Amino acid sequence: MKVAIHCLILILSHVFVTFAQENQDYKYLIRQAIDNDNLNYALQLYSFAVEDDYYDLECLQRMTAEIYYRQNNYIKTYEICKKLYNEDETDNLTDLIYMCMLCNGVNKNDSLISEIAKRMGENTLDKNLLQRIKILSQKDVEKVIATINRRIVKDNVDNTQNIEAYKTILTILFYTNGHYTDAYNTSIDYLTTNNQPIIHYILGILRQKRGEYSSARNFFSLAIKNGYKHYDAFLQRAVCKGYEGDYVSANSDLDTCLTIDSNYYVFYLKGINYCHLHDYQTAMINFDYSITLNDTFAESYNYRGIALSNLHEYAFAVIDFKHAIALNKKTPFVHNNLGIALENSGKLTEAIEEYKLSTKYEPYFEGGWYNLGRVYTNFKMISKAIRYLQKAMDINAEIPDIYYLLGVNYQNDNNKKKACEYYNIALEMNHTEVQDKIDNYCNKNTEEVIERKENNEENSDDEYEDSIEQNLN
């Protein structure tokens, strides 16, 4: 008897596990089909679930509302959303879809829309809502926004809790439609009182867009502390920490992201942080992972090239920079990086061409102009060097070495007044090598006269450049 009971328990256990697995499969398969835009197949799976008497049909019905909305079948969408709402079986996305249907003239009802908005604003919002809400059309979202605003004015709401609930939904909808100023202004009154962590996350994003990284970091931390443990909250907080130079803590957040999703972009950001920490070997490992997961992301090759350059592996760096350029040709920063690697590999003519391409693709990038000026300074091609360095200075006047090299060129041109003027500016900007120039050139009573060879005085810079490049080749 005991043996029989034991066998029956085992059988029932096996049936229960199988049944649970089938239940889980329907949710997973339908969601996967929706995410892959296989909407008809998703509906077919739903019909199979109904036949199998699936234990959570309400959940699958919410998915079908999403499917019918995507298919522009508004009548069926409305019917499902209304049924779920009356049975109190909705979720955040279904509520928003229902409001869209009501705004679209399907039994239009402003009072019901405001009721749904109020209920949503007072309940805990789904941490994935901002991702899922992207299915809503911009036109529908604008209609919901107008209806809620109109209802607030019409009702002349005095209750602070009601206003906050309405503004919570408005903030989310403004943010979803890219109206960032409106989203910020709508939420700004409730920075300390709003208990919706999703709003703290949005405020973090909005502060981040304004370059206010410390404030953004605090809002992301507040969102996470209050339960918004979404992948992107950790990711964006890591980005803010990186801008603040807190690379170790940034990598801690990125490690949390990797426990949620092993994403190439996270490994890429970790690699950048390790570059800033001068741990180029570990940076290389992370860039390797990033490239393995996505071999079409040009920036991973570019930064792996930077890490290789810092390890003095210039030949391999050249390969990575060229790979990045093959993926994205008109990238001035990468052409400039390739030029530096080629120059350090002894291929100066090729390096000059890359610096020129850098300035061609982005005339307002000072790096290419600076490197051209530096190279021509080394060859004492004074007029070209000065012209390129002044272009770099016009774009970015905060680089001490530009003033130092301008001083060198004017010194080579026997213009002591100009040379010492630039040397002194470089000194004020704490250039590390300029003091020797000031002591041994500017502070001497007798000018040092540098005679140029007669053939150099007769030849133009262009002719001189041609002769240099012929020798290099």
N, C-alpha and C positions, 0 to 999 in steps of 0.2 A: 504493500500500500504506500509506504513511504517512498519507495523507488518510483512508483507511478506518479505521485504528486510532484516529486523532484523533476521528473521528465516533463510533466505538464508545465511547470514553472519555466524550464529551459525553453520549451517551445514558445510559450507566451512571450518570454523575453526576446526571443529571436524575431517574432512577429512584430513586437513593439519597435525594436530597433529598425527593422526594415521599413515599417510604416513611417517612423520619424524621418528616416532618410529620404523617402519619397516626398514627404511633405516639404522638406528642406529643398529638394531638387526643383519643385515647381516655382518657389519664390526665386531661387537663383537663376533658373533657366529663363523665366519670363523677364526678369530684370536684365539679364544678359542680352536677350533678344531685343528689348527696348533700346538699350544702350548702343546696340549694333544697328539700330534702325530697321530691324526685321519685324515690323509691326504686325503684319498679317500672321506671321509665325507665332508671335506672342499671343495673339488672340486665339489661335488654334490650341496653344498650350493651355490657355485659360479654359477652353471648352473641355479639354481632357481632365483638368483639375475638377471641374464641376461634375463630370461623370464619375470621377473617383471619390466624390464626396470629400473634397479637400477640407481640412480642419479650419483653415483661416481664409475663407472665401472673401471676407471683407477686405483683407489686405490686397488680394488679387484684384478685387473690384476697383480699388483705388488706382491700381496700375492700369486697368482698362480705361478708366477716366482719362488718364494721361495719354493713352494710346489714341483714343477717339479724338482728343483735343488736337493731337499732332496730325491726325488725318482730316482735321477740319470738319468732323462730323459733330456739329455743335448740339444737335437734338439729343443724340445718345449721350454725349458728354453731360449735358444738363440733367438728363433723367437719372444718370448714375450718381452725379454729385448731389442732387436733391435727395435721393433715397438715402445716401450715406449720411448726409447732414441731418435729416430727420431722425435717423437711427443713432445719431451721435457716434458715427464710425469714421469720421473724416480724419485727415491729417493736415499738416500745414499746406502742402502743395494742392491737395484736393480743395481745401477752402479757397485758395487763391484762384484756382481754375473755376470754381463755382462763382466767385465774384466776377470773373471775366465773362462767364456765360450770362450772368444777370445784366452786366453792362452792355452786352452785345444785343440786347433787345429781346433775349429769350426770357419772357416774363420779367421784364425789367422791374427792379424793386430796390430803390435807394435805401430804404429802411433796413431791409435784410442785409444789404451790403455792409452798412455801418455796424449792424449787429455782429456779422462775421468778423469784421475788422477788429471790433472791440474784444471779442472772445479770443482771437488770435493774439492780440497785443497783451492780453492778461495771462495767457498760458505760456508755458516754456516752449520756445521755438526750436525746431529740429536743427541740429548743428549742420546738416547737409542741405538745408533749405536754399542757401545762396547758389549752390551748384545746380540743384534740381529746378529752381525757378527760371533758369535760362530757357526753358522750353516755351515760356510765355512770350507771345508776340509783343513787340514794343507798343503797337497800337492798342492792344488790350490793356497793357499796364497803364498807359496814359489815361485810358477811360476810367480805370479803377481809382487812380490818383485824383482825377477831377471829381469823381463821385464822392470820395471820402472828404476832400476839401470842402465841397459844396454842402455835405451833410454837417460838417463841423460848424460852418457858418449858420446854416439853417437852424440847427438845434441850439446854437449859442451855448455850447457846453461850458459849464463852470466847474465841473468836477475834475480835479487835477488828475485823478486816476484814469478817467475816461480820456482826457486829452493825451495823456502819456501813451495810452493803448493805441489811440489813433496815430499818434506821431511815430510810434514804433513801426507800424506797418508802412506808413509813408516813407520813413527813412529807408527801409528795405527796398521799397519799390523805386524810389528815386535812385538809390545806389545801383539797383539792377539795370535801370535804363541809362546809366551813365551820367545822371544829373548830380554830379558829386557836390557841387556848391549847395544845391537844394537839400541834399541828404545831410550835409554838414549842418546847415542852418536849422533844419528841422530837429536834429538831435541835440544841438548844442545846449539847449536849456535843461537837458536831463543828463548831463555828464555824470553827476554824482548820485542821482536818484534812480536812474533807469536800471532795473534789475535783470534786463535781458542781456546775457553775455554776447549774443549775436550782434547787438548794437555796439558794444565795446569793441568787438572785432572790426566792425565797419568803421568806427572812429579811428581805430588803429591804421586801417588802410588809408583813410582820408588824410590823416596826419602824415603818414609815410609819403603819400603823393606830394605833400607840401614840403618834404625834406625835413620834417620835424621828427627825427628818428628816436630821440629820447622819449618824447611824448607818445609816439606810436608804440614803442616798446612797452611802455607802461600800460597802454590800453590792451595790447595783446596779452600781457601778463594777467590783467584783470579779467579778460574774457576766459582765459584758460583756468584761472583760479575758480571762477564761478561756473565751470562746467563745459565751456566751449572747447573741448579737447579735439578740435578738428585738425587734420593734417596741415592745412594751410595756415592755421594760427601759429603753430610751431615754426613752420617754414618762414613766414613773414617776420616773426620775432627774431629768427636767426639772421635774416637779412639786415634788420635794424641793428642788431648787435655787431654785425660785420662792419656797417658804416661807422659805428662808434668805436671800432677797433677792439671790441671784446671778442676776439676770435675763438678762444677756448670755450667760452659759454655758448657762442654761436654754434660750434660743432656739437655741443651737448644737445641742443635743440634739433639739429640735423640728424643726430643719431636716433632721437625720438621719432622723427619723420620716417626713418628707415625701418622702424619696427612696424609702421603702418603700411608703407609702400616703398619697395626698393626701386627708387626712381633715379634715372640718369642725372637729372638736374640737381638732386641732392648731393650726389657724389661730386658733381662739378663744383658746387658751392663749397663743399668741404675741401676740395683741392685748392680753391682760391684762398681759403682761410689758412691752410697749411703753407701756402706760398708766402702769405703775410707773416707767418710765424717762422719763415726761413727754413722750414722743414720740407725741403724740395723732394726728398725721396718719398715721404708719405704723401705729398701732393701728387706725385707721379702715379702712385698706386690708385688714388681716388679718380684721377683723370682716366686711368686705364679702365676702371669699372664703368665710368660714365660712357666711354667710347664703346665698350662692349655692349652696353644696354642700348646705345643709340649712336651708330657710327655716321650719322648725317648731321650731327650738331657741331657746327664749325668752331664754336667757342671752346669746346673741350680740347680740340687739337691746338688752338691758339695758345691756351694757357698751359697745356703740356709742353708746348714749344718754349714758353717762358721759363717753366721749371727746368727744362733741359738746358736752356741758355745759362741759367744761374748755376747749373752743375758743370758748365763749360763743355757741354756735349753739343757743340754748335752744328755739327753735321746732321745729327738726328733732329735737332731743333729746326733746321732748314726743311727737312722732310715734313715735319708736322705743320709748319707755317704754310708750306705749299699745298698741303692737303686742305687746310682751312680755306685758303684762297680758291682752291678748286670748287669748294662748296659754296663760297660766297666771294666772288671776285672783287667787287668794289668795296673792300673793307680797308680803309686807310690805316687803321691801327695795325692790322696784320701785315700789310706791306711794309710798314715801318719796322715792325719786329723782324720780319724776314731780312730787311736791309741790314739790321744790326747783326743778325746771325751770319749773314753772308760776309759782312765786313770782318767779323771775328774769325771767319774761315779763310780769310785772305782773298776773297773774291770782291774786290772793291768796285770794279766796274759794274757788276751785277747789283751790288748794294746801292750804288748811286741811282740806278734805274728804278729800284724799288722805292727809294726815298722820293723820287720824282713822281712815281705812280701814287704814292701816299698823298702828295700835295695835289695831284690831279683829281683824285676821287673826293678829297675833302680839303679845299683851300683854307679852311679855318681850323685845321689841325696843326698845332705848332710843332709837333714832333718831327714831321718830315722836313719842314723848313729849317729847324734847328740842326738836324743831322746833316743836311746839305751844307749849311753854313759851317759846321764843325769840320767836315771833310775838306771843304775848300780852304778853310783856315790852315789846315795841316799842309796844304800844297801852296800856301801863300798866294792864292788867287783872290786878291784883296777885294776887288769890287763885287765879285759874285758872293764872296763870303759875307760881306757887309749887307748886301741886298737881302740875302736869305735870312740872316740873323735878325735884321730889322723887321722882316715879315713875321718871324716867330715872336719878336718882342711886341709887335702890334696886336697879336692875338692873345698872348699871355705875358704880361709884364712882370710876373712874379718868379721868374727863373733866374737866379743869380749868375749861372754859367753863361747866359746869353750876353750879359753886360761884360763879363770877363773876356769872352772871345771877341766881342766888339773892340774892347781895349787892346787886345793882342793885334787885331787887324790894323787899327789906327796907329799902333806902335810900329808895325811893319811898314806902314805908309809914311812914317816920320812925322805924324801929326800928334805931337806930345800933348797938346791941350785936350784934344778929343779923347785920346787914349786914357789919360789920367782922369778925365771926367767919368768915363765908364768904369775904370778901375775903382774909383771911390764909391760909385753906386754899388758895385759888386761887394765892396768892403762893408757898406751899410747893411747889405743883405746877408752878411756873415759867410761870404764865399771863403772856402778853406785855403785857397792857394794864392789869393790876390795880394796878400800883405807883402810877399817877396817882390812883386812887381812894383808896388808903391815905394818900398824902401830902396830898391836898386835901380829904379827908372824914374819915377815921378819925383822923388826927393833929391835927385842928383842935380847939382848946379849946371853941369855941362851935359847938353843933350847927346845922347848916343846916336850917331849918324849911321844909318844902315844903308849902304849903297846897293842898289839893285844892278844886276848885270845888264850890260847894254842891250843884249838880245831880248831880255825880259821886258825892258822898257819899250822896245819897239813892237813886241808881239802883244796882241790882245789876249784877254782872258780866255776867249773861245779857242784861239789857236793854241794857247798853253794847255787848256783842257784836252784838246785833241791829241797833243803830243804825250800827255800823261796817260791817256787811255790806250794809246798805241803801245806804250811801254808796258802797261799792265797786261795787255793782251799778248 
